[in-house]
Amino acid sequence: MTALDTASTSPSTCSAAVTPGSRDLRDLPEQRRILVTEVPGPLSRVMQKRRKEALPLGLGTMLPVFVERAGGGVIVDVDGNHLIDLASGIATTSVGASAPAVVSRVQEQVARFTHTCFLVTEYDGYVAVAEQLNRLTPGTHAKRTALFSTGAEAVENAVKIARAATGRSDVVVFDHAFHGRTLLAMAMTAKEIPYKAGFGPFPGEVHRAPYAYSLRWPGGRDHCAREALQELEALLDRVGADRIAAIVIEPLQGEGGFIVPAPGFLPSVAALAARHGIVLVADEVQSGIGRTGEMFASEHEAVVPDLVCTAKALGGGLPLAAVTGRAELMDAVPAGGLGGTYAGNPLACAAALGVFEMFHTHDLLARARRIEVVVREELEPLARELDVIAEVRGRGAMMAIELVRPGTLEPDPELARAVAAQCHSQGVLLLLCGTFGNVIRLLPPLVIGEDLLVEALDILAEALRSQL
């Protein structure tokens, strides 16, 4: 029996009245691209006018369409357009936006009760999710898990735990990092616009080291991992390693550009942290819960972090986050030092148990790996054809292409925006990212049909060719 086999847990977690996964798959939207109107259509444009009067400008939108329903690999807008989903709600709906096991469990839980606050009275769903994460995160050591609501909360609580456990104050993070939008998480995030500009001053005691970004490493790919580690070591020497509570790193960077670190860099960082008694925190908010073809991106290089932060896909579209880590570290915080009013909400916990079930019953790790194969088969020949594609990169269903001006490594964010806009108009939802705004990222649901995925990639290829 695997860890995922235990996702059903106790009988009260999922009543016999509703069988998990029993919702008929035929309830999903028709799984094909259908354009009834232009995108966005007239009803979405009307609703957009209402939005502008009610919401602040600071809430951006990638594609201004309003959604009627979604599931599988398709989003249906209020105008009846069926869009191919290559975004997954920024990696939150990895099992689909209306996954049967998630929907059934949430329906059953909402009929029982919506909330009590786990800090006041307890419920078994919270414990069941923690047990799953304790089993699934890398390493065989004793672990504990605390649940929260957002990725930024998880990251900030990981720093709190590291500080409490070590008695140290400082934190090391990396170039191109994104860790969230709360104050400490913004200090830890690298990109100024739009995430940090105008929101300071930020907390101190945060130090930034180079990430092993092979494509743009000044000394070339062959020297990237070694030289990046040397710069990290030099930073620890300057600051004083005995002041550093935590090194916080994304095993595969998200908002920074879907950057896969140079081979060997992550294990070397882990070894360096261990040598100095520094807590290694893996921010797996975007890369975790199966997105890269392993349950956690750290596993690709057999790295065992001290603390692992998860969110996004964990809740199957509901707000849920977690810090999972070594028992002795997690237990360093006294009672009352962790938590939150909505942390580990029972509906979100029910959804997470549905997510774990979907991974087991649908072999979603294999499907994530297959998505990478399909994306590379479609886009790597295109990269050889078009010199504006500097690199096709990523792992599993977390793939990207970086766009540059021909014959250079100069970022081309204008081309990225134009390509994305053309794809949107043709019914393919994809996102941009990267420090320079020049990376097109692909985050399809792991349940997407291969025909839909190939169609979307063909539209992306045509958009690239037509913009040149």
Sequence and secondary structure as in RCSB ss.txt:
>XXXX:A:sequence
MTALDTASTSPSTCSAAVTPGSRDLRDLPEQRRILVTEVPGPLSRVMQKRRKEALPLGLGTMLPVFVERAGGGVI
VDVDGNHLIDLASGIATTSVGASAPAVVSRVQEQVARFTHTCFLVTEYDGYVAVAEQLNRLTPGTHAKRTALFST
GAEAVENAVKIARAATGRSDVVVFDHAFHGRTLLAMAMTAKEIPYKAGFGPFPGEVHRAPYAYSLRWPGGRDHCA
REALQELEALLDRVGADRIAAIVIEPLQGEGGFIVPAPGFLPSVAALAARHGIVLVADEVQSGIGRTGEMFASEH
EAVVPDLVCTAKALGGGLPLAAVTGRAELMDAVPAGGLGGTYAGNPLACAAALGVFEMFHTHDLLARARRIEVVV
REELEPLARELDVIAEVRGRGAMMAIELVRPGTLEPDPELARAVAAQCHSQGVLLLLCGTFGNVIRLLPPLVIGE
DLLVEALDILAEALRSQL
>XXXX:A:secstr
  GGGGTT SGGGS TTS TT S GGGS  SS B SS SS HHHHHHHHHHHHHS TTS  SS   EEEEETTEE
EETT  EEEESSHHHHT TT TT HHHHHHHHHHHHH S   TTTS  HHHHHHHHHHHHHSS SS EEEEEESS
HHHHHHHHHHHHHHHH   EEEEETT    SSHHHHHH    TTTTTTS    S EEEE    GGG TT GGGHH
HHHHHHHHHHHHHH GGGEEEEEE SS STTT     TTHHHHHHHHHHHTT EEEEE TTTTTTTTSSSSGGGG
GT   SEEEE GGGGTTS  EEEEEEHHHHTTS TTSS  TTTT HHHHHHHHHHHHHHHHHTHHHHHHHHHHHH
HHHHHHHHHH TTEEEEEEETTEEEEEEB TTS  B HHHHHHHHHHHHHTTEE EEESTTS EEEE   TT  H
HHHHHHHHHHHHHHHHT 
